[in-house]
Amino acid sequence: MFQGAAALSLDAKGRLAIPARHRDALTPDGAPLVMTVHPHRCLLVYPLTAWEPIREKITNLPGMDQGTLTFKRMLVGFAQEETLDGAGRVLVAQSLRQFAGLDKQVWLVGQGTHFELWSDAGWQKQQEAMLALADNPLPAGLENFVL
């Protein structure tokens, strides 16, 4: 279970040090992790075993619909398998960094089965959107949600 938000830094080579508490779950037995893009301009970071069924569902979608093709191109086309180095760092490919606008300061945000990786500016914008929820009705299906 991946949860919490951590402010991290990319090094000059585009490597990200994965927090030690998440390494074994994200890359069990040294398996690769998978990074891909999300339409909200962040990256998704999955353990390979969690990504594989998602990739299967996406690649099995009908291929003639323009929206479906765009979705496939984005999620599968940008997907990168990466392994952690001996220091627990993972290289974030230049194409992924560019898509998400990642610079030195980034945020690794747990989403249960995976992480989102945000630029500092993107994460600040998401926090503003979260605070704005207080001024609006809850999304459908959450009307009776109790904390």
C-alpha positions in Angstrom: 0.0 0.0 0.0 1.6 3.2 -1.2 0.4 6.3 0.8 1.7 9.6 1.9 3.4 12.5 0.0 7.2 13.0 0.1 9.2 16.0 -1.3 12.2 14.6 -3.1 14.9 15.8 -5.5 16.0 14.6 -8.9 19.7 14.7 -9.3 21.6 16.2 -12.2 21.2 12.9 -14.2 17.5 12.7 -13.6 17.6 10.0 -11.0 15.2 9.8 -8.1 16.0 8.2 -4.8 13.0 6.0 -3.8 12.4 6.3 -0.1 13.7 3.1 1.6 10.3 2.2 3.1 8.8 1.8 -0.3 11.6 0.0 -2.2 10.8 -3.6 -1.4 7.1 -3.1 -2.3 7.8 -1.1 -5.4 10.5 -3.4 -6.8 10.0 -6.8 -5.1 13.0 -9.1 -5.6 14.7 -6.5 -7.7 11.9 -6.5 -10.3 11.6 -3.4 -12.4 9.1 -0.6 -11.8 7.1 1.0 -14.5 6.7 4.8 -15.1 4.2 6.3 -17.5 2.4 9.6 -18.0 -1.0 10.7 -16.8 -3.2 13.2 -18.6 -3.0 15.5 -15.6 0.8 16.0 -16.4 2.2 13.8 -13.7 3.8 10.4 -13.9 2.4 7.1 -12.6 4.9 4.8 -10.9 3.8 1.1 -10.6 5.4 -2.1 -9.4 5.7 -4.2 -12.6 3.2 -6.8 -11.3 0.6 -4.1 -10.7 1.2 -2.5 -14.1 1.0 -5.7 -16.2 -2.8 -6.2 -15.9 -3.5 -2.6 -16.5 -1.3 -2.7 -19.7 -3.2 -5.8 -20.8 -6.6 -4.1 -20.4 -5.3 -1.0 -22.3 -3.8 -3.0 -25.2 -7.0 -5.0 -25.5 -9.1 -1.9 -26.1 -10.6 -1.5 -29.6 -8.0 0.1 -31.9 -10.1 2.2 -34.3 -11.5 4.8 -32.0 -9.4 8.0 -31.9 -9.9 8.5 -28.2 -8.9 5.0 -27.4 -5.8 5.2 -29.6 -4.8 8.4 -27.9 -5.2 6.8 -24.5 -3.1 3.8 -25.6 -0.4 6.0 -27.1 -0.2 8.0 -23.9 -0.2 5.2 -21.3 1.6 2.4 -23.1 3.6 4.5 -25.5 5.3 6.4 -22.7 5.7 3.4 -20.3 9.2 2.8 -19.2 10.5 -0.2 -17.2 13.3 0.9 -14.9 15.3 -0.8 -12.1 16.7 0.7 -9.0 20.5 1.1 -8.8 22.5 0.0 -5.7 21.7 3.3 -4.0 17.9 2.9 -4.4 17.7 5.4 -7.2 15.7 5.1 -10.4 16.3 7.0 -13.6 13.4 9.1 -14.8 13.6 9.2 -18.6 14.0 12.6 -20.2 10.8 12.1 -22.2 8.9 11.5 -18.9 10.5 14.4 -17.1 9.7 16.7 -20.0 6.0 15.6 -20.2 5.4 16.1 -16.5 7.6 19.3 -16.3 9.8 17.7 -13.6 12.8 19.8 -12.5 14.8 19.3 -9.3 12.0 19.4 -6.7 9.4 16.7 -7.1 6.6 15.1 -5.0 6.0 11.3 -4.7 2.4 10.9 -3.8 1.0 7.5 -2.8 -2.3 6.3 -4.4 -2.6 2.9 -2.9 -1.5 0.6 -5.7 1.0 3.1 -7.2 2.5 6.5 -6.9 2.1 9.7 -8.7 5.2 11.8 -9.4 4.5 15.5 -9.6 6.5 18.6 -10.3 6.6 21.0 -7.4 4.4 23.5 -9.3 2.0 20.7 -10.4 1.6 19.4 -6.8 1.0 22.9 -5.5 -1.8 23.3 -8.1 -3.3 19.9 -7.0 -3.3 21.0 -3.4 -5.2 24.2 -4.3 -7.8 22.1 -6.1 -8.1 19.9 -3.0 -8.8 22.9 -0.9 -11.3 24.2 -3.3 -13.3 21.0 -2.8 -14.5 22.4 0.6 -16.4 25.0 -1.3 -18.2 22.6 -3.6 -20.5 19.6 -3.2 -18.7 16.2 -2.9 -18.2 14.3 -6.2 -20.9 11.7 -7.0 -20.7 8.6 -4.8 -19.0 10.4 -1.9 -22.1 12.1 -0.5 -22.3 9.7 2.5 -18.6 9.2 2.9 -17.5 9.6 6.6 -14.0 10.1 7.9 
